[in-house]
Amino acid sequence: MAKAVAAAYIAGMDSTLAKIDQFLAALDASVADGSFVRLALRMPCGADETLKSIDVKPATIRDQLKLSFTFHHQTRDLTQNHPPAGAIGQLRKLVEKDFRQAFLYTTAFDLSYDAQGKSPRLKQSAATSKAAATLSHDREKTRSIKAEGTPWLTALGVTGADGQVLKASGDKFRQINRYVEILGPLLKAIPAERLHKVVDMGAGKGYLTFAVADYLKQVLHRPTEVVGVEFRPDLVAFCNETADETGTDNLSFAQGTIESFDSTGADALIALHACDTATDDAIAKGIAAGSELIVVAPCCHKQIRREMETSNHPNALDFVTRHGIFLERQAEMVTDAMRAMILEHFGYSTKVFEFVSDVHTPKNVLIVATKTKRGKDAGALKKLAEAKEFFGIRRHYLEGAVGLSSLSP
């Protein structure tokens, strides 16, 4: 009896393996002749309870054909790319042990493998898709700032004379478009009659300043004036010359510091990576001008860190802030949260978020403040005073810059 049961089990296993072999052979052939569209693994039964499904598609990566696996877990997706031969071996293990169903889609036919019943079944049917798979690994993105036909990108060394993004400038090009992706809707939301002037404080070489001017003129079709403020005279001269030569006629650059610049008439004020309290000076300039929009990406947070380091005021986070690296991170969060509260006091709605990956820059927090119709937030100053008391902070530089020096705890 036992031998008969064992023989039946072995026969069943042979049948299962044979059908898996047939399924994978069909996949291998479709990859070889270019008819493979995609493959899906469903009904998980493996040890990893978080794994819900897997999708596989062909992709060309660095001129090599790969099968791209996307593992769908409960809270995240993971991607792996394998050469076809390695992918077949990986799929064999997954179909044998981790999934009860597999679906192969080609331009010639569809094939399903189902192991839910007593014996596995293979079923071939008419092709669902007649179109060949797109092999591009990176989806073509719709960008606000185009590489080709944008002379200022070439002048700034982002693209070559042929309009192609230079290899060393790929990150910069993506960063420029990410800025515009964020700023674009914010600028568009301001009625045209209230957006006459945008000021970019600490413009540097002007990558973003040119991008904003380009977006306003070419996409929004608004005659908005854009001014870049930069302390270094050589960069100011270079950027003004570049604006003239590339026909960016809604853009100019002015030499000066953020603190000394007259921001009167700035309907939108931007300051990216202004160091330490220079960010506060920029915020103060925007508040003083009554700007509809204030956008800052802070850099360095030395002033509040010194306040926290020199304070003898104990608080519940001492066990964290006694470590230098944690103190630095805490100071960054406290500084920017207080900036948001002061902006809210002056009638701005604020958001603080990460705007680019920290792979590109560790200074990747953006504070966006938009002027509201509600007016000042009466409770913001109370929250600010409580926060200062908790952390033993005597003053926040921005308080003095906007005339709130009396808020010491």
VMD Tcl script that draws the C-alpha trace (Angstrom):
set ca {
  {0.00 0.00 0.00}
  {2.78 2.39 0.97}
  {4.60 1.65 -2.30}
  {1.45 2.41 -4.28}
  {1.00 5.74 -2.47}
  {4.65 6.61 -3.05}
  {4.41 5.68 -6.71}
  {1.30 7.85 -7.11}
  {3.07 10.74 -5.39}
  {6.12 10.38 -7.64}
  {3.92 10.20 -10.72}
  {2.14 13.34 -9.57}
  {5.47 15.09 -9.04}
  {6.62 13.98 -12.48}
  {3.43 15.39 -13.95}
  {3.88 18.68 -12.09}
  {7.50 19.05 -13.13}
  {6.66 18.15 -16.70}
  {4.02 20.86 -16.89}
  {6.37 23.40 -15.30}
  {8.99 22.38 -17.86}
  {6.48 22.95 -20.67}
  {5.46 26.33 -19.26}
  {9.07 27.52 -18.91}
  {9.99 26.15 -22.34}
  {7.21 28.26 -23.84}
  {8.54 31.30 -21.95}
  {12.10 30.61 -23.14}
  {10.95 30.31 -26.76}
  {8.90 33.53 -26.59}
  {11.85 35.45 -25.18}
  {14.07 34.07 -27.94}
  {11.73 35.00 -30.79}
  {10.72 38.38 -29.32}
  {7.05 37.53 -28.76}
  {7.24 37.64 -24.94}
  {5.07 40.40 -23.47}
  {4.88 39.67 -19.74}
  {4.52 37.00 -17.07}
  {2.55 37.06 -13.82}
  {2.83 34.86 -10.73}
  {-0.25 34.76 -8.50}
  {-1.69 32.81 -5.53}
  {1.40 32.83 -3.25}
  {2.01 29.79 -1.06}
  {5.64 30.25 0.01}
  {7.30 30.98 3.33}
  {7.37 34.76 2.79}
  {3.89 35.84 3.87}
  {4.50 39.44 2.80}
  {5.04 38.49 -0.87}
  {1.74 38.88 -2.74}
  {2.62 38.58 -6.43}
  {5.39 38.93 -9.01}
  {5.31 40.52 -12.45}
  {8.00 39.94 -15.07}
  {8.60 41.90 -18.27}
  {11.43 42.19 -20.82}
  {13.73 45.22 -20.60}
  {16.85 46.41 -22.36}
  {19.39 47.58 -19.81}
  {22.76 48.84 -21.04}
  {22.06 47.25 -24.42}
  {21.48 43.84 -22.80}
  {18.14 42.00 -22.80}
  {16.98 41.31 -19.24}
  {13.86 39.99 -17.58}
  {12.79 42.53 -15.00}
  {11.10 41.06 -11.90}
  {8.88 43.23 -9.70}
  {8.20 41.58 -6.33}
  {5.02 43.03 -4.84}
  {5.11 42.88 -1.03}
  {2.52 44.20 1.40}
  {4.28 47.52 1.97}
  {6.85 47.84 -0.81}
  {7.86 46.70 -4.28}
  {11.32 45.33 -5.09}
  {12.82 45.05 -8.56}
  {15.46 42.61 -9.80}
  {16.85 42.27 -13.32}
  {18.16 38.94 -14.60}
  {19.56 37.68 -17.92}
  {17.05 35.31 -19.56}
  {18.93 32.13 -18.62}
  {19.17 33.11 -14.98}
  {15.57 34.28 -14.99}
  {14.31 30.88 -16.12}
  {16.10 29.21 -13.20}
  {14.68 31.78 -10.78}
  {11.16 31.26 -12.13}
  {11.44 27.48 -11.83}
  {12.00 27.77 -8.07}
  {9.18 30.30 -7.69}
  {6.63 28.22 -9.64}
  {7.61 24.98 -7.89}
  {7.56 26.35 -4.31}
  {6.05 29.81 -3.93}
  {3.09 30.30 -6.31}
  {0.15 28.22 -7.43}
  {-0.58 30.15 -10.61}
  {1.55 31.49 -13.45}
  {0.37 33.35 -16.54}
  {2.46 33.81 -19.68}
  {1.43 36.45 -22.22}
  {2.96 36.55 -25.69}
  {1.93 38.12 -28.98}
  {1.20 34.60 -30.34}
  {-0.76 33.02 -27.45}
  {-1.45 33.11 -23.70}
  {-0.50 30.17 -21.47}
  {-1.61 29.56 -17.88}
  {-0.27 27.15 -15.27}
  {-2.63 26.35 -12.38}
  {-1.62 24.07 -9.49}
  {-4.61 24.70 -7.21}
  {-6.31 21.36 -7.79}
  {-5.18 17.77 -7.33}
  {-3.07 17.92 -10.48}
  {-1.61 20.97 -12.26}
  {-3.18 22.21 -15.46}
  {-1.79 23.97 -18.51}
  {-4.16 25.93 -20.69}
  {-3.35 27.76 -23.91}
  {-5.63 30.50 -25.24}
  {-5.66 33.27 -27.81}
  {-3.21 36.12 -27.29}
  {-4.50 38.94 -25.13}
  {-1.92 41.36 -26.50}
  {-0.96 41.68 -30.15}
  {1.55 44.47 -29.49}
  {5.18 43.67 -28.68}
  {6.46 44.68 -25.25}
  {8.24 48.00 -24.82}
  {11.82 47.16 -23.94}
  {12.79 50.58 -22.56}
  {13.79 50.22 -18.91}
  {13.30 53.91 -18.12}
  {9.90 55.26 -19.05}
  {10.05 58.41 -21.12}
  {9.09 61.22 -18.80}
  {7.23 64.34 -19.75}
  {9.54 67.10 -18.57}
  {8.73 70.77 -18.20}
  {12.26 71.72 -19.24}
  {13.25 69.98 -22.48}
  {16.87 69.11 -23.16}
  {16.73 69.75 -26.88}
  {16.16 73.27 -28.12}
  {16.95 74.89 -24.75}
  {20.07 77.02 -25.32}
  {20.56 78.09 -21.70}
  {21.04 74.42 -20.70}
  {23.89 74.21 -23.22}
  {25.39 77.49 -21.98}
  {25.31 76.22 -18.39}
  {26.98 72.93 -19.34}
  {23.99 70.65 -18.83}
  {23.56 69.67 -22.49}
  {25.92 69.47 -25.44}
  {25.62 71.35 -28.71}
  {23.39 68.53 -29.99}
  {20.88 69.13 -27.20}
  {21.65 65.84 -25.45}
  {22.15 65.80 -21.68}
  {25.84 65.36 -20.87}
  {26.71 62.22 -18.94}
  {28.13 64.17 -16.00}
  {25.04 66.43 -15.84}
  {22.25 63.85 -15.71}
  {21.61 64.40 -12.00}
  {21.58 68.18 -12.47}
  {19.06 67.91 -15.33}
  {16.77 65.69 -13.24}
  {17.13 68.06 -10.28}
  {16.20 71.08 -12.42}
  {13.05 69.34 -13.63}
  {12.19 68.20 -10.12}
  {12.36 71.82 -8.93}
  {10.09 72.92 -11.76}
  {7.76 69.97 -11.14}
  {7.26 71.31 -7.59}
  {7.35 75.04 -8.28}
  {5.29 74.95 -11.47}
  {1.88 74.21 -9.91}
  {2.61 76.68 -7.08}
  {3.38 79.48 -9.54}
  {0.46 78.53 -11.75}
  {-1.88 78.74 -8.76}
  {-1.07 82.44 -8.30}
  {-3.42 84.53 -10.48}
  {-1.52 86.14 -13.35}
  {-2.44 89.62 -12.15}
  {-0.71 88.90 -8.83}
  {2.49 87.34 -10.21}
  {4.58 90.12 -11.71}
  {7.97 89.35 -10.13}
  {9.80 86.26 -8.90}
  {13.03 86.68 -6.93}
  {15.56 83.85 -6.52}
  {17.86 84.62 -3.58}
  {21.36 83.15 -3.72}
  {21.00 82.16 -7.39}
  {24.55 80.85 -7.81}
  {25.17 79.78 -11.41}
  {21.45 80.21 -12.07}
  {20.30 76.70 -12.99}
  {16.97 77.05 -11.20}
  {16.60 80.75 -11.98}
  {16.82 80.04 -15.71}
  {14.43 77.10 -15.30}
  {11.80 79.22 -13.54}
  {12.09 81.96 -16.18}
  {11.81 79.34 -18.94}
  {8.75 77.73 -17.33}
  {6.95 81.05 -16.83}
  {7.57 82.16 -20.40}
  {7.37 78.93 -22.40}
  {4.80 76.92 -20.41}
  {2.63 79.42 -18.51}
  {3.08 82.14 -21.16}
  {3.23 84.86 -18.52}
  {5.29 88.07 -18.79}
  {6.58 87.62 -15.23}
  {9.93 89.21 -14.40}
  {12.48 86.87 -12.78}
  {15.44 88.27 -10.82}
  {18.36 86.21 -9.55}
  {20.25 87.65 -6.60}
  {23.88 86.55 -6.20}
  {26.76 87.94 -4.13}
  {29.62 86.91 -6.46}
  {30.04 89.54 -9.23}
  {31.62 87.10 -11.69}
  {28.57 84.81 -11.55}
  {26.21 87.76 -11.91}
  {28.07 88.92 -15.03}
  {28.16 85.39 -16.47}
  {24.43 84.80 -15.89}
  {23.37 88.16 -17.33}
  {25.51 87.51 -20.41}
  {24.03 84.02 -20.74}
  {20.49 85.36 -20.43}
  {21.18 87.89 -23.21}
  {22.85 85.37 -25.52}
  {20.13 82.73 -25.10}
  {17.20 85.11 -25.50}
  {15.93 84.65 -21.95}
  {14.56 88.16 -21.91}
  {12.37 87.85 -18.80}
  {15.42 87.18 -16.61}
  {18.10 89.38 -15.02}
  {20.63 89.00 -12.23}
  {21.54 91.50 -9.50}
  {24.65 91.57 -7.33}
  {24.14 91.69 -3.57}
  {23.44 89.77 -0.39}
  {20.10 88.36 0.64}
  {20.08 90.59 3.72}
  {20.74 93.81 1.77}
  {18.53 93.16 -1.25}
  {15.35 95.22 -1.59}
  {12.63 92.61 -2.05}
  {9.82 95.09 -2.60}
  {7.43 93.79 -5.23}
  {8.52 90.15 -4.98}
  {5.31 88.17 -5.50}
  {7.22 84.90 -5.15}
  {10.52 84.48 -3.33}
  {12.81 81.46 -3.64}
  {16.00 80.66 -1.73}
  {17.70 77.32 -2.21}
  {20.54 76.23 0.04}
  {21.13 79.63 1.60}
  {23.45 78.85 4.51}
  {22.20 78.96 8.11}
  {20.54 82.30 8.95}
  {20.65 83.46 5.30}
  {17.57 81.27 4.88}
  {15.91 83.29 7.66}
  {16.88 86.54 5.94}
  {15.22 85.26 2.76}
  {12.04 84.29 4.63}
  {11.98 87.70 6.30}
  {12.33 89.42 2.91}
  {9.40 87.42 1.57}
  {7.23 88.24 4.57}
  {8.15 91.94 4.35}
  {7.24 91.99 0.65}
  {3.94 90.24 1.31}
  {4.95 87.56 -1.19}
  {2.21 85.20 -2.32}
  {4.71 82.32 -2.26}
  {7.90 81.69 -0.27}
  {9.98 78.59 -1.06}
  {13.23 77.80 0.77}
  {15.54 74.80 0.92}
  {17.54 75.37 4.12}
  {21.24 74.60 4.34}
  {23.12 74.32 7.65}
  {21.35 74.93 10.95}
  {24.20 76.24 13.07}
  {22.36 78.97 14.97}
  {19.82 76.75 16.69}
  {22.36 73.99 17.23}
  {24.56 76.43 19.16}
  {21.53 77.48 21.20}
  {20.81 73.85 22.08}
  {24.46 73.02 22.80}
  {24.97 75.94 25.18}
  {21.65 75.61 26.98}
  {21.68 74.25 30.52}
  {17.96 73.69 30.31}
  {17.21 69.95 30.71}
  {14.56 68.32 28.54}
  {13.18 64.87 27.89}
  {15.35 64.45 24.76}
  {18.71 64.90 26.47}
  {19.41 61.18 26.07}
  {19.21 61.72 22.29}
  {20.85 65.11 21.86}
  {23.91 64.21 23.95}
  {25.11 62.43 20.78}
  {26.50 64.94 18.27}
  {24.95 63.43 15.14}
  {21.52 63.26 16.78}
  {21.87 66.81 18.05}
  {22.60 67.97 14.50}
  {19.54 66.21 13.11}
  {17.36 67.46 15.96}
  {18.58 71.02 15.41}
  {17.66 70.79 11.72}
  {14.13 69.67 12.50}
  {13.61 72.20 15.29}
  {14.98 75.08 13.20}
  {12.73 74.38 10.24}
  {9.65 73.60 12.35}
  {10.06 76.97 14.07}
  {10.46 78.69 10.71}
  {7.15 77.12 9.67}
  {5.45 78.36 12.85}
  {6.68 81.95 12.30}
  {5.46 81.84 8.70}
  {2.08 80.59 9.93}
  {1.92 83.48 12.40}
  {2.20 85.85 9.43}
  {-0.66 84.18 7.58}
  {1.08 81.53 5.50}
  {0.08 77.92 5.06}
  {3.24 75.79 5.24}
  {4.41 72.41 4.05}
  {7.79 70.81 4.76}
  {8.87 67.86 2.65}
  {11.78 66.11 0.91}
  {12.08 67.38 -2.66}
  {14.98 65.32 -4.06}
  {16.60 62.07 -3.02}
  {19.41 62.36 -0.50}
  {21.51 60.51 -3.08}
  {21.81 63.89 -4.87}
  {22.14 66.12 -1.79}
  {21.70 65.64 1.99}
  {20.15 69.14 2.14}
  {16.88 68.02 0.61}
  {14.14 69.58 2.75}
  {11.88 72.16 1.17}
  {9.69 74.62 3.08}
  {6.80 75.90 0.97}
  {4.69 78.76 2.32}
  {1.64 80.11 0.51}
  {-0.21 83.21 1.66}
  {-3.75 82.47 2.82}
  {-6.88 84.59 3.07}
  {-7.37 83.61 6.70}
  {-4.77 86.03 8.02}
  {-2.41 85.46 10.93}
  {-2.41 82.31 13.05}
  {-2.84 83.54 16.61}
  {-1.76 80.24 18.16}
  {1.55 79.91 16.28}
  {3.48 82.22 18.61}
  {2.29 80.32 21.68}
  {3.50 77.05 20.15}
  {6.80 78.72 19.26}
  {7.35 79.94 22.82}
  {6.57 76.47 24.19}
  {9.03 74.86 21.78}
  {11.76 77.31 22.75}
  {11.12 76.62 26.42}
  {11.32 72.86 25.90}
  {14.64 72.97 24.03}
  {16.17 75.81 26.05}
  {16.40 78.09 23.02}
  {16.83 81.75 23.90}
  {16.11 83.09 20.42}
  {15.52 82.01 16.86}
  {17.28 84.32 14.39}
  {14.12 84.63 12.30}
  {12.27 86.18 15.25}
  {14.52 89.22 15.18}
  {14.55 89.36 11.39}
  {10.75 89.75 11.33}
  {10.48 91.94 14.46}
  {9.42 89.30 16.99}
  {12.34 89.69 19.41}
  {10.03 89.70 22.42}
  {9.30 85.98 22.15}
  {12.06 84.81 24.51}
  {10.80 82.12 26.89}
}
mol new
graphics top color blue
foreach p $ca { graphics top sphere $p radius 0.5 }
foreach p [lrange $ca 0 end-1] q [lrange $ca 1 end] { graphics top cylinder $p $q radius 0.2 }
display resetview
